[in-house]
Amino acid sequence: MILMTKLSSGCAFIDVSRNDPAKENLFLPVWKGNKCINLMVCKEDTHELLYRIFGIDANAKATPSAEEKEKETTESSAETTTGTSTEAPSAAN
């Protein structure tokens, strides 16, 4: 096992061996700075890692708002196609 303090700054890979046969091992890219280490994965991969490691479905948090936006869009388009409007009719003289 190599201590992170002995590594020079730059890109490195971490091999995480998990002792559970139901769980897969992980091979992760990291960037080691002078005082920190950053995991180098894109947003989609971060969501996948959260699910695989901790069982957290990060996409579920975004789903309700996306569904609400879609619902609002379909409701407004339905109002437009049926000719109904939420505005009060103006008085014609």
N, C-alpha and C positions, 0 to 999 in steps of 0.2 A: 504494500500500500504506500503510495507516494503522498506526502503531505503537500497541501496546496501552497504552503509558504515556500517550499523549495522550488516550485515551478516559476519560470520566468513569465513575464507578461505576454499575453497573446492568446491565440485560439488553442483550445484543448478539448478533449473528449473524455467524458466520464462514463464508465461502464458500471451500471447499477445492477448487481445480482440480487434478485429477490428469492428467498428460500422457499417460496410457496410454488408448487408445481402448477397451480391454477393461474398464477400470475407470470407474465412474461418479463424477461430482463430488459433493461433500458440502456440505450447507448445514446448519450445526450451531448450536443455541442455546447460549449461554454466559452465565454471570453473572460480571461483573467486579467484584471487591472492591478494596479499597485495596492489598492485597498478594498477591492470588491470583485465579485464574480457574477457575471450575468449569463443567464440561460438564453441561448440564441435559437429561438423558435418563433414562427409567425403566430398570429392571433388564433388561427384555426387550430394549429397544433397545440397551442396552450390549452384550449378548451378540451381537446382530446386527452392531453396529459392529465388534466384535472379529473376527467372522468375515469381514466384507467388507474390512476394512483389512489385517489380519494373517493371515487364514486360520485363526484359532484358533476351534475349535468349543467354546465355553464350556459349552454344554448337554451335551456328551458327559461332562463331569466329573460332572454331577448324575445322569446316566442310570443308571450302574451301581448306585448306592445306591438309586435308586427301583426298579430291577428287583429288587434283593435284598429290599427291603421287600415288594414284591408277591409274590415267591417265598415268603417266610416266611409271609405272610398266607394264600396258597393252601395251603401245607403244613399250617398249623395248622387251617384250615377243613376240609381233607381228613381229618385225624386226628379231628376232632370228628364229622364225618358218618359215618365208618367205625366209630366207637366205640372206636378204639384210644387208648391213653394211654401217655405215657412214664413215668408214676408206677408204682412198684412196688405190687403188690396188698397190701392190709393183711391181716394174719392174723385170721381170724374164729374166735372160741371158741365 
